[in-house]
Amino acid sequence: MGRLTVKLLALGLALAASSAAASTGTESRESRLDRQQVLARSEAALGTQIGDHRLTDSQGRHFSLADYRGRPLVISLIYTSCSSVCPTTTQRLLDAVEEARRSLGTDRFAVLTVGFDARHDTPVRLTAFARQQGISVATWRVASGDEATLTALMRELGFSYEAAAGGFEHVAQTSIVDAQGRLYRHVYGDDFPLQVFIEPLKDVIFGITTRALTVSALADRIRFLCTVYDPNQGRYRTSYAIALGIFVGSLSLLISGTIFGRAWVRNARRHRRLAAR
């Protein structure tokens, strides 16, 4: 099954669940959102620089998305009156964030749940949503904003939603933004596999974005290579076998380099002595 097929399947399940949640009758209705168009819009947004939008959190405090520059940000999109898809997605995200914090570091990324219903996602309702879902991580904010701000942010994230009876029909989408504020990856569905969330998060924390030749950057690169998913335990762990392989390989290169270096020095000295005669 190809990557595109997997994404379409996840979007199909997410849209179907959202449609059922928004329906007021007993019969399901045709989705207002075209799955392929939703996917195309969402994927086309990857690489977008997210603007410095000002939001208001559940405590009524104003902040800017620019405040998150310097570390990756996970953005989850919900509306507080949602009774099925949004709570389910948030619960799955809670589990994924806990595992990511355990395996990648507790302060290496932040999480922001954004209520996209500008009219109704007030600080009071955001507080109630956070309390009901058990969101208590210090680096996890629940926030919303005015209609113009949310419209701009949803456009940058490639997020699709439509007003429907009793709420909204929308794709279940969680977005990962890198430390420079660029949209890196989307995670679809309300029951996504753990690896689908943590692997791109690894990339932006200490993987493919690591460029500086510093001790810290080297440590991050090694940790990136050694943090692997164990399907038997259903969680991430540090592979000491990989760490040992890296150590042995590095030691072998160091020893080989030392031997060749000494041989080169001896050979250079011999040539200088011969030339001096």
N, C-alpha and C positions, 0 to 999 in steps of 0.2 A: 504494500500500500504506500503510494507516494506521499510526499509532504503536503502537496496541495489537497489530495483526497482526505488526509487526516484533518486538515484545517477546515475543510468544508463540512466534514462530519461533525466536528466539534461545534462549528457555527450552527449547523442544523439542529443539534440537540439543544444548544443554548437558546436559539430563537424559538424553538418549539416550546420550551419551558417558559420563556418570557411571555409568549402568546397566550399560553394557558393561564398564566398568572393574571394577565390583564383582562381576560375574558370574564364577562359578568354572567354568561349563561352556562348551561351544562354542556353545550356542544362546542368543540374547538372550531376556530375560524381560520381562514387563510391568512398566512403571515403577510403583513404589510411591507416587510423588509425582504428584498431579494438577496439570497444567500451569497451568490457570486458577486454582486455589486457591493455588499457589505464587506466581504473579504478583500476585494480589490481596493476599496477605499481605505480599509484598515492597513493593509500592507503598503499601500502607496505613501502612507504617512511616516513610515520608518525612515529615520535619518533627519526628521524635522527637528529644528531647534525650538524647544518649548519656550514660550514667552514668559516674561517676569510678571505673571498675573497675580493680582492681589486677591486673597481669599479671606474668609472669616471662619475661625475654628469653632468647635463646640463650646468653648469658653467665652466666645464673643471677641476673641483677640484677632487683630488683623495681621497678616503676614504676606510675604511675597514668595513665589516659587524660586526666586533667585536666592533665597536663604538656604536652599538645599544644594547649591553649587558646591562641588568638592567631594560629594559622595553620591552613589546611586540612589534613585528614588523609585519605589514601587507605587503606582497609582491605580487604585481600585475605584470603579465607577458604579454608584448605586443611587437609588432614591429611597428616602426613609419610609415611605408608605408601602413599599414593596413587601409582600408577605411570604414570598417563596424563593425566587431566584437570587435576589440580593443577599438575604440572610444565609442561604446555602453557599453562595460564592464566598462570602465573608468567613464563614466557618472553615471552609477549605483553605482559604488564605491564611487564617490563624494557624492552622496546622503546618502549612508550608513555611510560613515565616518563623515559627518556632524551630523547625528543623534547620532552616537556613541560618538562623542566629547561632544555633548549636554548632553547626559544621563550618560556617564561614566567618563567624565573629559577631558578637552582640551589637557592636556599634558601627558595622561596616556599611550599612544601608539604612534608609528611612522608609516609612510607609505612609501613604496619604490616601485616605478614603474620601472621595469627593462626591457629595450629593449634587446631582445635575438638575434637580427640580428646583429652580431658583425661587419659585413662589412659596414652596412649602418646606424646603429643607432648611429650617431655621436653627439657630444654635440650640434651642430647647429640644427640638426633634432630633438633632444630630447627637446630643448628649444621651437621649433616651436610646437611640439606635446603638451607640457605642456601649452603653451599659447592658442592653439586652444581648448583644453579641459577645460580650466579655472582652472587649478591646481595652487592654490596660498596659500595653507596652509603651514605655516612655518615648520611644522614637516613632510612635504611630499616632498621627493626627486624623481627626474626622472634621471635614470642613465643607463649605460651600461658598457661593459668591453671587453677584448680581447676574442678571440674564445675559448682558453683553459679554461679561468676562467668561461665563460658563460656555456660551456659544463659541467664543474664540478658542477656548481650551479644548472643547470637544472636537472642533474642526482640526486642530493641530494633532490631536490623538487619533484622528480617523475614526471616531466613535459614532456609531449609527443608533438612532433611537427615534421612535415615533409616539406621539400621544395616542393613548387608547382608552377605552372605557375603564375607569377605575385606576388608571396609572399610565404606564409606558410599556411599549414593546421595544426591547433593546437586546443587543448582543451582550453576552456575559464576557466582558473583556477586562483583563488586568494588564497594565502596561509597565514596562521596565525602561526607565530613563537613566542614561549614564551620568557620570559625575560632571560632565560638561553641559548637561541639560539637553542632550539629544535623545530622541526617541529610539530605543535600541531594539526592543522586541515586544510582541504581544503574546499573552497567554489566554486562550479561549476556553469557555465552558465553566461550569460551576463545580466540576469534579475532575480537574485536570491532574495528570500524573505529576508526582513530585519532581521528577527529573526535568519535565518541561518547564517548570518554574525555576529550579535551582541552577540548571546548567547555564542559561543566559545570564543569570545573576552572578555566577562565578566569573563569566567573561568580563563583566563590567566592574567587578570588585577587584580582582587581581589576576585576570587572565590576559586576553588578547589586547587589552588597553594599556598593559604595563609596558613602558618604554624606557624609563630612566634606569641607568646602570648604577643603582645604589644597593646597599645591603638590604634595605627594606623591600625594594622592588624584587631583588633576587629571592628573598624569603617568600614573597607573595607568589612568584612564579613557581617555586617548588611546592608551595601549598596548593596552588591551582592544579598541578599535575598529580598530587598525591591524594586529593579529596575526591573520592569515587563513590558511586552508588552501589550498595550491596543489596541485590534483589532478595537474598535470603532473609536479611533483617528488615528490609523495606525502609532503609535509612542510609544516610551518607556516613562514611568513616574515612579515617586517614589510612592509606595503604602504606604500611611500613616496608613492604616488598618493593614498591616503586621507589620509596625514599632510599632504601638500601641500594637499589640499582643505580640511582642518580649519584649516590655517594661513591660507590665503587667505580662507576664510569668516570666521575670527576677526578677521583684519586688516580686512576689509570692514566688519564690525560696529563695530570700534573707530573706523575713519575716519568711518563714518556717524554714530556716536554723538558723536564730536568735533564734526562739522559741525553737527548738530542742537543740540548743547549750546551751541556758540558763538552760533548763531542765536537760541536762547532767551535767552541772556544779553544780547545786543544788543537784542532786542525788549523785555526787562524794563527795561533802562536807558532806552530810548526812552520807555516808558510813564511811568517815574518822572520824567523831564525834563518831559514834557507835563503831568503832574499838578502839578509844582512851579510852573508858570507861572500 
